[in-house]
Amino acid sequence: MNSKDLHIYNSLTSSKEKFKPLKNNRVGMYVCGPTVYSEVHLGNCRTFISFDVIFRYLSFLGYNVRYVRNITDVGHLEDSGEDKISKKAKIEQLEPMEIAQKYTNSFKEVLNKFNVLNPSIEPVASGHITEQISIIEDLIDKDLAYESNGSVYFDISKYNKIDSYGKLSGRDLDKIKSNSRDLSNQDDKKNNFDFSLWKKADDSHLMKWDSPWSKGFPGWHLECTAMSNKYLGEEFDIHGGGIDLKFPHHDCEIAQAVGYTGKQPAKFWIHTNMLTLNNKKMSKSLDNNILPDDLFSGENNFFSKPYDPNVIRFFFLQAHYRNELDISESAIQASEKGLNRLMEMTSRLNDLQVSNIDNDKIFFKIKDWEKKCFDCLNDDFNTPMLIAEIFNSSKLINEIYTEGDCGEREKRYFLDLFDIFLNKILGVDYNKSNSDNDSILEILLGIRDKARANKDFELSDSIRDQLLKLGIRINDKD
């Protein structure tokens, strides 16, 4: 497959652009990870699953991908100015780093259930304080930042003389108000839209470090500039995150990086859209929120039964990552049925009897279908169109069964493509699903055997007939 066909929607230019790595066959990708003060949000899971598919596809194309996804364990402030992790540590009566480790572990466990691959590097903000202080010192030397009462702020008015702040989000500086996450010590700023690089900590603050300006902690935006620069260099290929990070987080990242290096940090900016629940914004305060494990266990107020992470992943991928997606029980049930249908299609292919002669006609039809599938992926990782094409292959499978004369080459090639698209790229573990289906089938057959032994032929025949409708034929020995 020609990787030159890949086009990606770039949030920076609001257009699809042909993808070409900055460094030959190497790709650097940075994705903003979670702030680990609570259980990971289901909407965040959708973002990380989307970038997992991007990571998988770029790797499949033969690129050597360095995927960096950070962990925010310091500096992310609430509207009150209190660090989110410090606040949770006080509530749970734990050390801040215990909170960070607890929810980092939980985050990784949830993503593992979703079959999300580990990134190449997963750095933490608190482990890069030295790098962040160094960047601040450089920005002060360049007169792009200033110290005020022990805190340090980025001077947007000075920055606008060398570049345009807000070009990613399209915000007009005249309309930009202060960052809602950084409302403390407003009187220290020259301008209310300047953002913090370092915050002086008061005596009650649990997480603080020594610096040339005060004992304090870095601003939230700075960590990503420090870590992307350290692990991917001054310029890299892709920077990603949720659409809610465009402003102010990513706009601030660009400003810091350009001020520090004189270069635009990322060539492509990719943003995933929001997840809603029953057509309403997911919010704890609105009592319209569900955690992944609650969805898997069925212990929630929104869904009638547990749902497998594989089904939820498949559901997420049936919408394009740039489109808003609403999660509801009817939508998940439709995805569950669709995934089962795909499992049946792979089973039919596996059961196909082959001839000793290759069939070029069938083979070239499979090749045509293969191209359509890759065309979907090359069009900004269009997973819903890819899934539609995979469903469309049922026509070809039916044709093969009707006409016969399918060679081993055609069968093997078709099955390999199913494995590539469903397993390797979409990350839908259909082998696991088949294993689960086999377990369910064994239970049903056990119930049927007991019914026959008890001469309950009505139940026995009912199970047989229902399985037959699913394409599973039972051959009784007696």
N, C-alpha and C positions, 0 to 999 in steps of 0.2 A: 504494500500500500504506500502510495506516494504521500509523504508527510507535508509536501509543499502545498497540498490541497487544503490544509487546515486553515480556517478563518475563525477568528475570535472577536467577540464584541468587546471593544475597549471603552470603558466608562469615561476615560479621559477625553476621547474624541467623539463619543456617542456614535460610533460606527463600527462595522465589522472590518477587520483588517487581516491580511494574510500574515500568518505566524511564521517568523523566522528568528531562531535563537540569536542572541547577541554573540555567543561564543560557540561557533561550530555546532557540535552535537550535544552540547551541555545546556541544560535549562535550570535556571534558578527561580524557585517559586516560594513566596512568603505569604502565609495566611494567618490573619489575626486569630489567636486561640481564645480560650475562655478566661474569664476572671473567676478564680476558683474560691468562691465564698459560699456557694450553694450547689445543689444538684443541677446538672446541665439541662438547659431548656430544650424542649423538643424542636423549637425553631432553629436553635443553634445546631442541633443534630442534622437538620436538613442541609444547612450550610456546609458542614464538614463532610457529609455524604456526597454533596455536589463536587467538592474539591477532591474527594477521594476518586471519583470517576475521572476527573481531569488528570489527576496524578497517574491513574492506571492507564489512561489512553495515551498520554505523552510517553510513558514508559513503554507501552506496547509498540508505539511508532519507532522505538529504538533510541529515544533520547535518554541521556544520562541525567536524570532529574534529581536535583537536590531540593527537597521539600522541607521547608522550615515552618513550623507551627508553634508559636510561643505560648507560654503559660503566664498569665498576669497574676502575680501574687503580691503586688504592692502598687500603690499610686492611683488606683481607680476610685475616685471619690464620689460620694453621694451628693445630692443637692446641698446638704447641710455642711459639706466640706469634710466629712468624716470618711476615712478609708473603709471600704466595704468589708475587707477582711478583718481589720481591727474591730469593727463593730460586731461582726459575727463571732469573733473570738471572745468578746466580753459577754455576749449572749450565751454562748455554749460553755463559758468558763474554761477555755483552752488557750494555749499559746497561738498566736497568729499563724506560725508555720505549721502547727498541728492542723489548723483549719485548712490551710492551703494544701497540705499533703492529703488530708481526708478527702477533699473534693476533687483533687487531681486524680487520685486513685479511682474515685467514683466515675469521673469523666472518662477515663480510659476503659473502665469496665463496660460502660454503656456503649462506647464506640466499637469495642470488640464484639459486642452482641450484634451490632449493625454490620459486622464484617468490614469495618473500615481499617485500611492498612495504616501501620504506624508511619509517621513522617520520618524523614532522614535525620532531622535534628529537632528536638523539642526543648528549647532553652527557656529558663525562667527569668523573670524581670529582676528578682532580688539577687540573682547570680551575676548581674551585669551592671552593678552600681558604678564601678570604676569607669567603664566605658561611657556611661551616661554623664558622669561628672566631666569627663574629658571633652565630650561634645559641647556641654554647656560652657566650659572655659573657652573653647574655640569661638563659639557664637558671641560671647561677651567681647572677646578680642576683636571681632569683626564688627562690633557695634550693632549687632542684630539681637542682642539680649541685654538686660540690665538687672542689677541687684537692687532690691528694695526691702529694707528691714529683715534681711536674712533669707528672703525668697528671691527667686530669679524668674523673670518673665521674658517671653519672646516678643520682640517689638515688631508688630505687623506693619506699622506705617513705614518703618525703615526697610523691611523686607520688600514692600511693594515698589521700592525704587529699583530692585533688581529682578523681580518676578511678580506674578499676580497671585495673591492669596485667594483661595476659594475657587480656583479654576476647575477642580475636579467636580465639586458639587454645584458649580455655577452660581454660588452665592455672591451677592453684591456687597462689598465691604461696607458701604454706607448703611446697609440694612442689617449687618451682622451685629447681634447683641452678644453679651458676655456668655461664655460657655456655661451652660447650666450645671455642669459637673464641677465647676470651679468658682463658686460664688463667695468663698471665704477671702477675707483680706482684700476686698475690692479697692480700698483706698490706697493700697500699695502700688497699684498699676498706674502707668501713664495714660493708658487708654483702656476702656472697659472691655475691648475685644482682644487684648493681648492675653496669651495663655501661659500657664505656668510650666516652667522647666524644672524648678526645684521649689519645694514648699518647706518653710520652717515649721518644725513640729513643736507643739506645746508639751508641757510636762506629762499630760495624760495620754499622749499618743504612744502606742505600743511599738510601732515599726519606724525606726529612724536610724540614720547613719551620719557619720561625720562628713563634712564637706568644707570647702573654703569659705562658705557663706553662712552656714549654720548647721546645727544638728537637725536633720530633716529627712525628706524622702523625695524621689524624682516624680515629675508629673507623669500622668498616664500615657500621653502620646509619645514621650521620649524613648520608652523602652523598645518600641518596634523599630525606630530609626537606628538605635544602637545595635540591636541584634541582627536586623537585616543587613546592615553595613558590615558587621563582623563576619557573618557566615556566607553572605552572597556577594559582597563587594559593593562599591559605590553605585553601580548600575546592574540591574538584574532584569529578568524577563517578565515575571508575573507577580503582582501583589493582589491578594484577594481578601474577601471578608463579606459580612452581611451588609445590606444596603443601608442599614442604620449607622454604619461606621463612616460613610462618605463624608459627612460633616458632623462634628468637627474633626474626628480622629484622623482620617486619611488626609484631609486638607492640611492639618497641622503636621503630619508626617512629611508631606511633600515640602512644606516650608522649611522645616528643620533640616531635611536632607539637602535641599538645594543651598540653604545657607551654609551648611557644614562642608559640603563637597563641591558645590558649584555645578552639580549635575542632577538631572531628573532621576529619581531612584529606580522607578519601574517603567518598563516600556508599555506593558498592558496592565490595566486595572480591571479586575473582575469582581462583580458584586452579585450576590444572591438575594432573592426577594423574600418577602415576609411569609410566615405561616400563620393562618388564622384557624380558630376552632369554632365550628358551627357558625361560620360567617361573622364572627366577632373577634376583635383583637384578643390575643392571648394575654391575660393579665391576672396576677394573683389578687390584686385589689378588687377586680371585677368578678372574682370567683369563676373565672373562665380560663383555667390553666390545668394542664396535665403533664406529669413527668413521664419520661420514657418507661421506667420500670413499672409505673402504675398502669400503663397501657399494655405491657407485656403480661402483667399478673392478672389484669381484669379488675383490680381493686380501685375503682374510680366511679365517678358519678356520671360519666358521659357515654360509656360503651358497655354493651351487655355481656361481653365475654373477653378473654385474653386474646391478644393478637401477636403472632410471631414477628420478631424483628425483621425477618426476611420479607414478610408481607409489607411492613411499614416502609422498608427501604424501597421495595418495588413501587409502592404507592407514591413516594416522593419523586421517583425518577419518571413517573408518568406525566409530570409537568416540567416545563423548561425551567432551569434554575433562575432565569431572570423574571419569571412570572410569579405573581402571588398565588399561593395555594391554600385552599381551605380543607381542613381535615374534619371528616364526619364519619359516622359509622357506616352509612350507606356507601360512601366513597371507598372506605377500607374494604368493605365486603366485596365490592366490585373488583378491587385489585386482588383480593384473595382468590376470587373465582378466575380472574385472568391469569394469575400465577399458576394455579392448578391446571389451567388449560395448556399453558406452556409446558408444564411437566408431562402432560399427556402426549403432547406433540413429540417431545424427546423420547418418550417411551415407545411411541409408534415407530420412530426412526430406529431405535435400538432393536425393535422386534422385526424389522424389515428383512425379509428373505432376499438374498442377493443371487445374481447369476454369475457365471464365470467370465462374462464378457462385459467390458466397460461400455457405458452408454454415453457417447459424446453429446447427444441432444440434451439429456438430463444434466450432464456435467456443466454445459455452457449456460443452462438456465439457472443453475445454482450459482455460477460465477456472476451472472447478471444481478441476481438477488444480493450477492455479497457486495457488489459495488454500490447498490442502493443503500445498504446498511452503512457502509463507510461514508457515503455522501452525507448521511444524517449526522454522523459524528463530526465530520469535517465542517459542518455548518454550525459552528459555535456549540459543539457538544450537545446536539439536539436529541436528548434521550427519549422524549415521547415519540418522536418520529421514528427513531430506531426501534422502539418497542412495537410500534404499529407495523413496521416492515417485518419484524420477527413473527408477529401474528399472521401477516399476509403469506408467510411461507407455508401455512397450512394448505393453501391451494396447491402448491407444488408437491407437498407430501401426499395429498390425495391423488394427484395426477400420477405420481410414482406408483402408488398402490393400485391404481386403476389399470395403468398400462403395463406395469411389471417391467421386467428386463432391466433392473437397476444393478449396476456392478458394485463390487466392494469399494472401488475408488470413490464413486459418487456418495455412497452411504457414509464412508469414513470422513470425506471432505465436509459433508453437510453437518455431521455430528461435531466435528472439530470447530466449525463456525459457530454452532450453538454454544459451545464451551467458551469460545473467544468472546462473543458478544454478551452472553448472559453472566458467565462466571468471571472471566478475566477482566472485562471492561466495566460492565454494569455492577459487578460485585454481588450479583444475586446468586446465592449459594444453592443452586438447584439440586446439587448432589445431596445436600442436607435435607432439602424439601422432599426429595425422593425417598431418603432414609426415613423421614417422618411419616410419609405416606405408606411406606412398607410396614412400619410399626402399627399404624392404624389398621391396615389391611389384615395383619396377623391377628389383631384383636377381634375384628369382625368375623374372620374365618373361624376363630376359636368359639365365638358366640354361636355361629351357625352350626358348627360340629356338635355343640352341646344341645342345640335345639333339635337337630336330627336324631341325636341319641335319645332325647326325650319324646320323640315322635311329634314335635311341634313343627309340622311341615309348613304351616302357614308362615311362621317367622322365618324358617329356613328358606323357603321359596322367595319371600320378600327381600331378604338380604341378597340372594342370588340375582334377582331381577334388577335391583337397584345398582349392584356392581356392574351388571351387564350394560346398563345405560351409560356408565362411565368408561366403557370399553374394556372391562375386566371380565373375562369369561372363566367360569369355574367348571372344570371337568371332574364330575363326581366319579369315583371308582366303582361305586355300586348303585 
